[in-house]
Amino acid sequence: MDPERDAIDHDKILNEEELKIIKDIKRNIDKLKDGISELETLVEELENFDSEELKRPLLKEDEYKIFIKVLDIQKILHDSIVLITQDLLRYKILLDQEVF
């Protein structure tokens, strides 16, 4: 048993796990960006709908359909933020194992 070699091997394993977590974080950030982009598009649709509605009455069902999509995107954004937070905590745990 070589304590120095064991420490190096342990550090390597932790670094590999950290890289996996970083990839997960990046993937969830991309999901977050996509969700924000989609949310911006839907908010513009609502804005256009309301602008048109000032000129003439439109079907409320159409406005509700857009709003339901907004709520769906909001859930995706929330879930992505939760996953990023969990990944950051997992990373910190690994970092603590590496340092202490």
C-alpha positions in Angstrom: 0.0 0.0 0.0 1.4 3.3 -1.1 -0.4 6.1 0.6 0.8 8.7 -1.9 -0.4 6.6 -4.9 -3.7 5.9 -3.2 -4.2 9.7 -2.7 -3.4 10.3 -6.4 -5.8 7.6 -7.5 -8.5 8.9 -5.1 -8.0 12.5 -6.5 -8.2 11.2 -10.1 -11.5 9.5 -9.3 -12.9 12.6 -7.7 -11.8 14.8 -10.7 -13.5 12.4 -13.1 -16.7 12.7 -11.1 -16.3 16.5 -11.0 -16.1 16.6 -14.8 -19.3 14.5 -15.1 -21.0 17.0 -12.8 -19.7 20.0 -14.8 -21.1 18.4 -18.0 -24.5 18.0 -16.3 -24.4 21.6 -15.2 -23.6 22.8 -18.7 -26.4 20.6 -20.2 -28.9 22.1 -17.7 -27.7 25.6 -18.4 -28.4 25.0 -22.1 -31.9 23.8 -21.2 -32.3 27.0 -19.2 -31.2 29.1 -22.1 -33.5 27.3 -24.5 -36.4 27.7 -22.0 -35.7 31.4 -21.6 -35.7 31.9 -25.3 -38.9 30.1 -25.7 -40.4 32.1 -22.8 -39.4 35.3 -24.5 -41.2 34.2 -27.7 -44.3 33.3 -25.8 -44.4 36.6 -23.9 -44.1 38.4 -27.3 -47.0 36.3 -28.5 -49.0 37.4 -25.5 -48.0 41.0 -26.1 -49.1 40.8 -29.7 -52.3 39.2 -28.7 -53.1 41.9 -26.3 -52.2 44.6 -28.8 -54.5 43.0 -31.4 -57.2 42.6 -28.7 -57.2 46.4 -28.2 -58.3 46.8 -31.8 -60.9 44.0 -31.9 -62.1 41.3 -29.5 -60.2 38.0 -29.9 -60.9 34.5 -28.5 -59.8 34.2 -24.8 -59.2 30.5 -25.4 -56.3 31.4 -27.7 -54.8 33.7 -25.0 -55.2 30.9 -22.4 -53.4 28.4 -24.8 -50.4 30.7 -25.0 -50.5 31.3 -21.2 -50.6 27.5 -20.5 -47.4 27.2 -22.7 -45.8 29.9 -20.5 -46.6 27.9 -17.4 -45.1 24.8 -19.0 -41.9 26.6 -19.8 -41.9 28.1 -16.3 -41.9 24.5 -14.8 -39.0 23.5 -17.2 -37.0 26.6 -16.0 -37.7 25.8 -12.4 -36.6 22.2 -12.8 -33.4 23.2 -14.6 -32.5 25.6 -11.8 -33.1 22.9 -9.2 -31.0 20.5 -11.1 -28.2 23.0 -11.5 -28.4 23.7 -7.7 -28.2 20.0 -6.9 -25.2 19.5 -9.2 -23.4 22.4 -7.6 -24.0 20.9 -4.2 -22.7 17.5 -5.5 -19.6 19.3 -6.9 -19.0 21.0 -3.5 -19.2 17.7 -1.7 -16.6 16.2 -4.0 -14.4 19.3 -3.7 -14.6 19.0 0.1 -13.5 15.3 -0.1 -10.6 16.4 -2.3 -9.4 19.2 0.0 -9.9 17.7 3.4 
